[in-house]
Amino acid sequence: MNEETTYTRAFEELKAIVSDIDRKEISVDELSEKVRKAAQLIKICKAKLDSTEEDVNRILKELEAPPAT
């Protein structure tokens, strides 16, 4: 997974991993690898959500600022 991975792509891959685990379609040997990959995907999603939240808050503050005179 590179740094250009979108939130949507990471989230979709994460959902696929969870689905595989839920359906027991992975072996015990693969479980550790899948959990490790899921942890990486969660970090990517969290970072993107945090960044988006910061951007939205910055934009909202700009909208609340009095107009320049």
N, CA, C and O atoms as a Tinker XYZ file with bonds, in Angstrom:
   276  protein
     1  N      0.850000   -1.166000    0.000000    73     2
     2  CA     0.000000    0.000000    0.000000    64     1     3
     3  C      0.896000    1.229000    0.000000    63     2     4     5
     4  O      1.722000    1.395000    0.897000    81     3
     5  N      0.743000    2.071000   -0.975000    73     3     6
     6  CA     1.586000    3.254000   -1.033000    64     5     7
     7  C      0.899000    4.440000   -0.377000    63     6     8     9
     8  O     -0.248000    4.345000    0.060000    81     7
     9  N      1.613000    5.557000   -0.313000    73     7    10
    10  CA     1.063000    6.733000    0.361000    64     9    11
    11  C     -0.060000    7.402000   -0.436000    63    10    12    13
    12  O     -0.767000    8.260000    0.092000    81    11
    13  N     -0.225000    7.017000   -1.690000    73    11    14
    14  CA    -1.264000    7.597000   -2.523000    64    13    15
    15  C     -2.585000    6.845000   -2.419000    63    14    16    17
    16  O     -3.537000    7.179000   -3.124000    81    15
    17  N     -2.661000    5.848000   -1.564000    73    15    18
    18  CA    -3.884000    5.082000   -1.402000    64    17    19
    19  C     -4.999000    5.993000   -0.911000    63    18    20    21
    20  O     -4.821000    6.757000    0.038000    81    19
    21  N     -6.139000    5.903000   -1.563000    73    19    22
    22  CA    -7.267000    6.721000   -1.150000    64    21    23
    23  C     -7.967000    6.076000    0.051000    63    22    24    25
    24  O     -7.816000    4.884000    0.320000    81    23
    25  N     -8.719000    6.888000    0.744000    73    23    26
    26  CA    -9.502000    6.387000    1.871000    64    25    27
    27  C    -10.451000    5.296000    1.398000    63    26    28    29
    28  O    -10.576000    4.248000    2.032000    81    27
    29  N    -11.119000    5.551000    0.277000    73    27    30
    30  CA   -12.101000    4.596000   -0.233000    64    29    31
    31  C    -11.459000    3.256000   -0.559000    63    30    32    33
    32  O    -12.007000    2.203000   -0.234000    81    31
    33  N    -10.306000    3.296000   -1.197000    73    31    34
    34  CA    -9.634000    2.039000   -1.550000    64    33    35
    35  C     -9.195000    1.292000   -0.291000    63    34    36    37
    36  O     -9.378000    0.079000   -0.194000    81    35
    37  N     -8.622000    2.004000    0.661000    73    35    38
    38  CA    -8.187000    1.362000    1.908000    64    37    39
    39  C     -9.379000    0.782000    2.659000    63    38    40    41
    40  O     -9.302000   -0.328000    3.186000    81    39
    41  N    -10.475000    1.524000    2.709000    73    39    42
    42  CA   -11.662000    1.064000    3.424000    64    41    43
    43  C    -12.269000   -0.167000    2.748000    63    42    44    45
    44  O    -12.690000   -1.107000    3.421000    81    43
    45  N    -12.310000   -0.155000    1.420000    73    43    46
    46  CA   -12.846000   -1.310000    0.686000    64    45    47
    47  C    -11.984000   -2.550000    0.928000    63    46    48    49
    48  O    -12.509000   -3.647000    1.119000    81    47
    49  N    -10.674000   -2.375000    0.921000    73    47    50
    50  CA    -9.781000   -3.511000    1.174000    64    49    51
    51  C     -9.957000   -4.019000    2.607000    63    50    52    53
    52  O     -9.938000   -5.225000    2.857000    81    51
    53  N    -10.127000   -3.096000    3.527000    73    51    54
    54  CA   -10.361000   -3.468000    4.920000    64    53    55
    55  C    -11.665000   -4.252000    5.059000    63    54    56    57
    56  O    -11.715000   -5.257000    5.768000    81    55
    57  N    -12.711000   -3.795000    4.389000    73    55    58
    58  CA   -13.984000   -4.525000    4.427000    64    57    59
    59  C    -13.836000   -5.928000    3.854000    63    58    60    61
    60  O    -14.430000   -6.874000    4.370000    81    59
    61  N    -13.057000   -6.068000    2.800000    73    59    62
    62  CA   -12.845000   -7.388000    2.196000    64    61    63
    63  C    -12.126000   -8.318000    3.168000    63    62    64    65
    64  O    -12.468000   -9.496000    3.268000    81    63
    65  N    -11.149000   -7.803000    3.871000    73    63    66
    66  CA   -10.425000   -8.616000    4.857000    64    65    67
    67  C    -11.372000   -9.064000    5.964000    63    66    68    69
    68  O    -11.384000  -10.236000    6.340000    81    67
    69  N    -12.160000   -8.135000    6.482000    73    67    70
    70  CA   -13.109000   -8.468000    7.546000    64    69    71
    71  C    -14.113000   -9.504000    7.049000    63    70    72    73
    72  O    -14.458000  -10.439000    7.772000    81    71
    73  N    -14.578000   -9.334000    5.819000    73    71    74
    74  CA   -15.522000  -10.291000    5.250000    64    73    75
    75  C    -14.903000  -11.680000    5.138000    63    74    76    77
    76  O    -15.542000  -12.679000    5.470000    81    75
    77  N    -13.655000  -11.740000    4.669000    73    75    78
    78  CA   -12.955000  -13.031000    4.573000    64    77    79
    79  C    -12.844000  -13.693000    5.942000    63    78    80    81
    80  O    -13.064000  -14.897000    6.082000    81    79
    81  N    -12.504000  -12.901000    6.938000    73    79    82
    82  CA   -12.366000  -13.444000    8.297000    64    81    83
    83  C    -13.723000  -13.916000    8.809000    63    82    84    85
    84  O    -13.828000  -14.995000    9.394000    81    83
    85  N    -14.764000  -13.110000    8.590000    73    83    86
    86  CA   -16.110000  -13.476000    9.040000    64    85    87
    87  C    -16.600000  -14.772000    8.393000    63    86    88    89
    88  O    -17.239000  -15.596000    9.047000    81    87
    89  N    -16.297000  -14.943000    7.111000    73    87    90
    90  CA   -16.736000  -16.135000    6.394000    64    89    91
    91  C    -15.774000  -17.305000    6.578000    63    90    92    93
    92  O    -15.972000  -18.391000    6.033000    81    91
    93  N    -14.721000  -17.049000    7.364000    73    91    94
    94  CA   -13.710000  -18.079000    7.638000    64    93    95
    95  C    -13.094000  -18.598000    6.349000    63    94    96    97
    96  O    -12.824000  -19.791000    6.206000    81    95
    97  N    -12.875000  -17.669000    5.405000    73    95    98
    98  CA   -12.296000  -18.046000    4.127000    64    97    99
    99  C    -10.775000  -17.931000    4.113000    63    98   100   101
   100  O    -10.158000  -18.035000    3.053000    81    99
   101  N    -10.172000  -17.719000    5.265000    73    99   102
   102  CA    -8.721000  -17.666000    5.324000    64   101   103
   103  C     -8.243000  -18.715000    6.309000    63   102   104   105
   104  O     -8.938000  -19.074000    7.259000    81   103
   105  N     -7.056000  -19.187000    6.058000    73   103   106
   106  CA    -6.490000  -20.203000    6.948000    64   105   107
   107  C     -5.877000  -19.527000    8.173000    63   106   108   109
   108  O     -5.645000  -18.318000    8.191000    81   107
   109  N     -5.630000  -20.319000    9.161000    73   107   110
   110  CA    -4.974000  -19.817000   10.371000    64   109   111
   111  C     -3.612000  -19.236000   10.003000    63   110   112   113
   112  O     -3.167000  -18.253000   10.594000    81   111
   113  N     -2.958000  -19.849000    9.025000    73   111   114
   114  CA    -1.657000  -19.360000    8.581000    64   113   115
   115  C     -1.738000  -17.955000    7.978000    63   114   116   117
   116  O     -0.799000  -17.170000    8.108000    81   115
   117  N     -2.838000  -17.642000    7.330000    73   115   118
   118  CA    -3.021000  -16.324000    6.708000    64   117   119
   119  C     -3.540000  -15.275000    7.691000    63   118   120   121
   120  O     -3.414000  -14.076000    7.442000    81   119
   121  N     -4.112000  -15.713000    8.789000    73   119   122
   122  CA    -4.773000  -14.795000    9.711000    64   121   123
   123  C     -3.849000  -13.688000   10.200000    63   122   124   125
   124  O     -4.233000  -12.518000   10.200000    81   123
   125  N     -2.647000  -14.041000   10.613000    73   123   126
   126  CA    -1.705000  -13.042000   11.114000    64   125   127
   127  C     -1.404000  -11.987000   10.052000    63   126   128   129
   128  O     -1.376000  -10.791000   10.341000    81   127
   129  N     -1.182000  -12.442000    8.828000    73   127   130
   130  CA    -0.891000  -11.516000    7.734000    64   129   131
   131  C     -2.081000  -10.594000    7.468000    63   130   132   133
   132  O     -1.907000   -9.393000    7.262000    81   131
   133  N     -3.282000  -11.156000    7.474000    73   131   134
   134  CA    -4.489000  -10.356000    7.226000    64   133   135
   135  C     -4.711000   -9.325000    8.335000    63   134   136   137
   136  O     -5.085000   -8.184000    8.061000    81   135
   137  N     -4.481000   -9.728000    9.576000    73   135   138
   138  CA    -4.658000   -8.799000   10.693000    64   137   139
   139  C     -3.624000   -7.672000   10.611000    63   138   140   141
   140  O     -3.939000   -6.513000   10.881000    81   139
   141  N     -2.399000   -8.016000   10.239000    73   139   142
   142  CA    -1.351000   -7.005000   10.082000    64   141   143
   143  C     -1.727000   -6.013000    8.979000    63   142   144   145
   144  O     -1.572000   -4.803000    9.145000    81   143
   145  N     -2.217000   -6.529000    7.866000    73   143   146
   146  CA    -2.638000   -5.673000    6.751000    64   145   147
   147  C     -3.819000   -4.799000    7.159000    63   146   148   149
   148  O     -3.878000   -3.620000    6.808000    81   147
   149  N     -4.754000   -5.377000    7.898000    73   147   150
   150  CA    -5.910000   -4.607000    8.375000    64   149   151
   151  C     -5.459000   -3.460000    9.270000    63   150   152   153
   152  O     -6.005000   -2.360000    9.192000    81   151
   153  N     -4.468000   -3.708000   10.117000    73   151   154
   154  CA    -3.952000   -2.653000   11.002000    64   153   155
   155  C     -3.356000   -1.512000   10.171000    63   154   156   157
   156  O     -3.556000   -0.342000   10.498000    81   155
   157  N     -2.634000   -1.839000    9.109000    73   155   158
   158  CA    -2.072000   -0.804000    8.233000    64   157   159
   159  C     -3.177000   -0.001000    7.561000    63   158   160   161
   160  O     -3.095000    1.223000    7.459000    81   159
   161  N     -4.204000   -0.697000    7.108000    73   159   162
   162  CA    -5.318000   -0.020000    6.450000    64   161   163
   163  C     -6.066000    0.895000    7.410000    63   162   164   165
   164  O     -6.488000    1.988000    7.033000    81   163
   165  N     -6.229000    0.450000    8.647000    73   163   166
   166  CA    -6.889000    1.283000    9.654000    64   165   167
   167  C     -6.084000    2.547000    9.897000    63   166   168   169
   168  O     -6.658000    3.626000   10.041000    81   167
   169  N     -4.768000    2.432000    9.946000    73   167   170
   170  CA    -3.906000    3.613000   10.138000    64   169   171
   171  C     -4.063000    4.587000    8.975000    63   170   172   173
   172  O     -4.127000    5.799000    9.180000    81   171
   173  N     -4.126000    4.054000    7.751000    73   171   174
   174  CA    -4.310000    4.917000    6.578000    64   173   175
   175  C     -5.652000    5.646000    6.661000    63   174   176   177
   176  O     -5.718000    6.857000    6.452000    81   175
   177  N     -6.717000    4.905000    6.968000    73   175   178
   178  CA    -8.048000    5.509000    7.069000    64   177   179
   179  C     -8.089000    6.563000    8.165000    63   178   180   181
   180  O     -8.642000    7.644000    7.965000    81   179
   181  N     -7.515000    6.263000    9.308000    73   179   182
   182  CA    -7.506000    7.220000   10.418000    64   181   183
   183  C     -6.741000    8.482000   10.049000    63   182   184   185
   184  O     -7.193000    9.588000   10.344000    81   183
   185  N     -5.593000    8.328000    9.408000    73   183   186
   186  CA    -4.803000    9.496000    9.002000    64   185   187
   187  C     -5.578000   10.364000    8.020000    63   186   188   189
   188  O     -5.561000   11.591000    8.119000    81   187
   189  N     -6.250000    9.730000    7.079000    73   187   190
   190  CA    -7.015000   10.494000    6.093000    64   189   191
   191  C     -8.214000   11.191000    6.747000    63   190   192   193
   192  O     -8.534000   12.327000    6.400000    81   191
   193  N     -8.871000   10.519000    7.683000    73   191   194
   194  CA    -9.990000   11.141000    8.394000    64   193   195
   195  C     -9.516000   12.315000    9.242000    63   194   196   197
   196  O    -10.162000   13.363000    9.272000    81   195
   197  N     -8.386000   12.142000    9.932000    73   195   198
   198  CA    -7.835000   13.231000   10.744000    64   197   199
   199  C     -7.474000   14.430000    9.879000    63   198   200   201
   200  O     -7.759000   15.570000   10.243000    81   199
   201  N     -6.848000   14.175000    8.736000    73   199   202
   202  CA    -6.469000   15.241000    7.821000    64   201   203
   203  C     -7.696000   15.976000    7.287000    63   202   204   205
   204  O     -7.706000   17.204000    7.199000    81   203
   205  N     -8.714000   15.224000    6.939000    73   203   206
   206  CA    -9.950000   15.825000    6.435000    64   205   207
   207  C    -10.619000   16.667000    7.510000    63   206   208   209
   208  O    -11.118000   17.757000    7.232000    81   207
   209  N    -10.630000   16.158000    8.742000    73   207   210
   210  CA   -11.223000   16.917000    9.844000    64   209   211
   211  C    -10.481000   18.244000   10.047000    63   210   212   213
   212  O    -11.107000   19.284000   10.254000    81   211
   213  N     -9.161000   18.203000    9.986000    73   211   214
   214  CA    -8.381000   19.433000   10.131000    64   213   215
   215  C     -8.702000   20.416000    9.012000    63   214   216   217
   216  O     -8.861000   21.611000    9.259000    81   215
   217  N     -8.797000   19.915000    7.783000    73   215   218
   218  CA    -9.131000   20.781000    6.648000    64   217   219
   219  C    -10.504000   21.415000    6.820000    63   218   220   221
   220  O    -10.669000   22.615000    6.600000    81   219
   221  N    -11.479000   20.620000    7.207000    73   219   222
   222  CA   -12.840000   21.137000    7.388000    64   221   223
   223  C    -12.864000   22.184000    8.498000    63   222   224   225
   224  O    -13.492000   23.232000    8.343000    81   223
   225  N    -12.193000   21.917000    9.607000    73   223   226
   226  CA   -12.157000   22.888000   10.706000    64   225   227
   227  C    -11.487000   24.188000   10.268000    63   226   228   229
   228  O    -11.938000   25.273000   10.634000    81   227
   229  N    -10.409000   24.079000    9.485000    73   227   230
   230  CA    -9.724000   25.279000    8.987000    64   229   231
   231  C    -10.654000   26.084000    8.088000    63   230   232   233
   232  O    -10.724000   27.308000    8.201000    81   231
   233  N    -11.363000   25.407000    7.204000    73   231   234
   234  CA   -12.287000   26.084000    6.300000    64   233   235
   235  C    -13.406000   26.757000    7.081000    63   234   236   237
   236  O    -13.786000   27.888000    6.777000    81   235
   237  N    -13.935000   26.067000    8.086000    73   235   238
   238  CA   -15.011000   26.661000    8.894000    64   237   239
   239  C    -14.523000   27.894000    9.643000    63   238   240   241
   240  O    -15.258000   28.875000    9.757000    81   239
   241  N    -13.300000   27.861000   10.154000    73   239   242
   242  CA   -12.739000   29.036000   10.830000    64   241   243
   243  C    -12.580000   30.193000    9.864000    63   242   244   245
   244  O    -12.834000   31.342000   10.224000    81   243
   245  N    -12.159000   29.901000    8.634000    73   243   246
   246  CA   -12.023000   30.947000    7.627000    64   245   247
   247  C    -13.368000   31.562000    7.330000    63   246   248   249
   248  O    -13.457000   32.770000    7.110000    81   247
   249  N    -14.416000   30.763000    7.317000    73   247   250
   250  CA   -15.756000   31.298000    7.037000    64   249   251
   251  C    -16.275000   32.164000    8.180000    63   250   252   253
   252  O    -17.060000   33.086000    7.961000    81   251
   253  N    -15.834000   31.863000    9.395000    73   251   254
   254  CA   -16.283000   32.628000   10.560000    64   253   255
   255  C    -15.503000   33.918000   10.738000    63   254   256   257
   256  O    -15.963000   34.828000   11.428000    81   255
   257  N    -14.342000   34.009000   10.131000    73   255   258
   258  CA   -13.499000   35.200000   10.289000    64   257   259
   259  C    -14.188000   36.418000    9.671000    63   258   260   261
   260  O    -14.835000   36.315000    8.629000    81   259
   261  N    -14.041000   37.561000   10.320000    73   259   262
   262  CA   -14.645000   38.772000    9.740000    64   261   263
   263  C    -13.982000   39.107000    8.401000    63   262   264   265
   264  O    -12.791000   38.850000    8.222000    81   263
   265  N    -14.728000   39.668000    7.476000    73   263   266
   266  CA   -14.159000   39.991000    6.174000    64   265   267
   267  C    -13.021000   41.011000    6.300000    63   266   268   269
   268  O    -13.050000   41.881000    7.171000    81   267
   269  N    -12.047000   40.897000    5.443000    73   267   270
   270  CA   -10.912000   41.815000    5.449000    64   269   271
   271  C    -11.390000   43.183000    4.968000    63   270   272   273
   272  O    -12.201000   43.290000    4.049000    81   271
   273  N    -10.881000   44.195000    5.597000    73   271   274
   274  CA   -11.308000   45.546000    5.233000    64   273   275
   275  C    -10.333000   46.229000    4.347000    63   274   276
   276  O    -10.553000   47.375000    3.955000    81   275
